[in-house]
Amino acid sequence: MSLTLMQSIKRAKEFGIWLHERTNEKHISGAIRVQTGVAILQLSLDLGDATVVLLEARLPGPALTLARPLFEGFVRGVWLLEFALDSEVEKFNNGKCPLFHEILKAIGDGDTSGGAWIDANKNANWNAFNDLTHGGSEHVKRRCTLKAVEPNYPETELIALVQFGIEVRIRIGAALLDLMNDEIAMEQLNEKAKNLRIAP
């Protein structure tokens, strides 16, 4: 049985609450690399929450504009935590970030690094992400009909956005819980991920 958009949103909200309860106000030890990477991953979590809030408020266009920063924030957080050189972390904190393709190259496309998932999503969605973020023709296509100019975003696309946000947050949750050495919450996350990854 496929879920409706509202059912998908409810599921995403419940998972978001669970994840925040296990990761907010928790101690994560580490130097500037960890602080920087965690800060960016937290921002990405917030963007995932924001897409849900916007969809619930029936603002699909603005929700879709957040798909790219949601993805980019996650990728940058992974890079900062695991792949950036110390000098690159320092430069990042001084406002100099490598180009996105350089970050992707540093992460690679292996399964163990998570790069295979990142690479597949970048290849499948990057052009649409850019267009949607910058107010391009992808929005026009979803707003112009023979009868009117108004939001007409397919529900299947919006459900896919919710599912994408859930997947990003599962991956962020795994990174944060690993840094916290919270094995119990990690086991719970793995169980939740099995259910949440089932196609709605």
C-alpha positions as MATLAB code, in Angstrom:
seq = 'MSLTLMQSIKRAKEFGIWLHERTNEKHISGAIRVQTGVAILQLSLDLGDATVVLLEARLPGPALTLARPLFEGFVRGVWLLEFALDSEVEKFNNGKCPLFHEILKAIGDGDTSGGAWIDANKNANWNAFNDLTHGGSEHVKRRCTLKAVEPNYPETELIALVQFGIEVRIRIGAALLDLMNDEIAMEQLNEKAKNLRIAP';
ca = [
       0.000    0.000    0.000;
       1.475    3.349   -1.011;
       1.450    6.252    1.424;
      -0.164    9.607    0.774;
       1.854   12.792    1.118;
       0.326   13.503    4.523;
       1.161    9.978    5.732;
       4.742   10.413    4.458;
       5.013   13.744    6.260;
       3.727   12.175    9.493;
       6.312    9.414    9.209;
       9.101   11.939    8.537;
       8.068   14.077   11.506;
       8.008   11.105   13.867;
      11.472   10.052   12.725;
      12.767   13.622   13.023;
      11.525   13.880   16.611;
      13.124   10.541   17.483;
      16.444   11.550   15.913;
      16.536   14.965   17.596;
      15.808   13.370   20.983;
      18.872   11.175   20.559;
      21.264   13.734   19.091;
      20.336   17.163   20.526;
      22.228   18.434   23.561;
      24.530   15.409   23.586;
      28.262   15.543   24.149;
      30.430   14.915   21.124;
      34.126   15.191   21.821;
      36.480   16.310   19.130;
      38.521   19.143   17.814;
      37.647   21.717   15.192;
      37.116   19.086   12.460;
      34.365   17.369   14.450;
      32.760   20.637   15.530;
      32.723   21.895   11.942;
      31.399   18.676   10.438;
      28.706   18.281   13.089;
      27.608   21.919   12.647;
      27.088   21.363    8.915;
      25.283   18.046    9.470;
      22.994   19.753   12.006;
      22.190   22.409    9.403;
      21.304   19.663    6.945;
      19.016   18.073    9.569;
      17.290   21.423    9.964;
      16.812   21.660    6.194;
      15.231   18.207    6.217;
      12.851   19.407    8.930;
      12.155   22.580    6.951;
      11.089   20.651    3.847;
       8.536   18.792    5.952;
       7.252   22.022    7.526;
       6.901   23.664    4.095;
       5.117   20.675    2.600;
       2.746   20.519    5.549;
       2.031   24.234    4.985;
       1.258   23.433    1.318;
       4.313   25.258   -0.009;
       5.794   22.617   -2.328;
       7.892   25.004   -4.441;
       9.936   26.358   -1.522;
      10.241   22.811   -0.118;
      11.780   21.608   -3.378;
      14.242   24.518   -3.397;
      15.785   22.991   -0.268;
      16.620   19.634   -1.883;
      20.003   20.818   -3.129;
      21.196   22.510    0.115;
      19.925   19.502    2.082;
      22.058   17.223   -0.095;
      25.055   19.556   -0.271;
      25.092   20.088    3.479;
      25.142   16.359    4.072;
      27.953   15.839    1.554;
      30.028   18.681    2.981;
      29.523   17.332    6.500;
      30.759   13.880    5.432;
      33.746   15.443    3.688;
      34.641   17.587    6.693;
      34.422   14.700    9.153;
      36.199   12.043    7.129;
      38.010   13.282    4.045;
      39.117   16.915    4.324;
      42.723   17.675    5.162;
      43.295   19.628    8.370;
      44.310   22.618    6.263;
      41.048   22.317    4.273;
      38.987   22.305    7.475;
      40.788   25.474    8.557;
      40.196   27.097    5.158;
      36.526   26.055    5.285;
      36.124   27.833    8.612;
      37.707   30.903    7.054;
      35.156   30.931    4.229;
      37.040   28.999    1.542;
      35.365   25.771    0.508;
      36.499   23.610   -2.405;
      34.216   23.324   -5.393;
      31.571   20.649   -4.992;
      33.086   18.375   -7.650;
      36.387   18.453   -5.726;
      34.592   17.381   -2.553;
      32.887   14.548   -4.432;
      36.245   13.434   -5.838;
      37.771   13.376   -2.342;
      34.905   11.238   -1.013;
      35.019    8.886   -3.990;
      32.286    6.529   -5.095;
      32.861    3.507   -2.885;
      30.179    1.773   -0.844;
      32.092    1.925    2.431;
      32.527    5.714    2.259;
      28.883    6.276    1.361;
      30.219    7.797   -1.832;
      28.281    5.404   -4.072;
      24.958    6.730   -2.712;
      26.179   10.319   -2.915;
      27.458    9.857   -6.474;
      24.250    8.165   -7.661;
      22.084   10.953   -6.236;
      24.283   13.680   -7.628;
      24.172   12.136  -11.094;
      20.419   11.546  -11.002;
      19.298   14.834   -9.475;
      21.905   17.577   -9.817;
      20.422   19.428  -12.791;
      16.927   19.393  -11.274;
      18.322   20.403   -7.838;
      20.030   23.440   -9.376;
      17.002   24.457  -11.392;
      14.609   24.079   -8.467;
      16.906   25.940   -6.060;
      17.412   28.894   -8.391;
      13.823   29.311   -9.575;
      14.222   27.789  -13.018;
      12.067   26.063  -15.564;
      11.386   23.053  -13.332;
       9.096   25.313  -11.287;
       7.462   26.732  -14.404;
       6.680   23.201  -15.638;
       4.956   22.473  -12.339;
       2.963   25.718  -12.215;
       1.630   26.269  -15.731;
      -1.406   24.326  -16.909;
      -3.854   24.991  -19.715;
      -6.204   26.666  -17.237;
      -4.016   28.530  -14.737;
      -0.627   29.430  -13.334;
      -0.561   27.960   -9.837;
       1.309   25.296   -7.861;
       0.666   21.930   -9.503;
       3.473   19.759   -8.152;
       2.833   16.009   -8.527;
       2.244   14.316   -5.181;
       4.622   11.497   -6.158;
       7.457   14.037   -6.454;
       6.665   15.513   -3.074;
       6.556   12.078   -1.465;
       9.936   11.368   -3.095;
      11.292   14.596   -1.550;
      10.073   13.497    1.886;
      11.691   10.090    1.371;
      14.939   11.706    0.206;
      14.949   13.862    3.337;
      14.398   10.800    5.505;
      17.311    9.003    3.835;
      19.645   11.966    4.334;
      18.610   12.172    7.981;
      19.175    8.427    8.477;
      22.719    8.893    7.190;
      23.307   11.977    9.336;
      21.916   10.147   12.346;
      24.350    7.290   11.777;
      27.275    9.729   11.627;
      26.222   11.580   14.784;
      25.434    8.474   16.811;
      28.769    6.972   15.772;
      30.561   10.090   17.040;
      28.620    9.761   20.322;
      29.454    6.051   20.610;
      25.758    5.443   21.288;
      25.462    1.798   20.266;
      21.906    1.376   21.590;
      20.566    4.313   19.586;
      22.530    3.110   16.553;
      20.806   -0.284   16.761;
      17.450    1.481   17.032;
      18.341    3.655   14.039;
      19.216    0.593   11.971;
      15.822   -0.942   12.774;
      14.008    2.279   11.952;
      15.977    2.623    8.716;
      14.812   -0.801    7.537;
      11.182    0.271    7.891;
      11.673    3.816    6.594;
      13.537    2.674    3.489;
      10.636    0.528    2.343;
       9.157    2.371   -0.641;
       6.094    4.307    0.526;
];
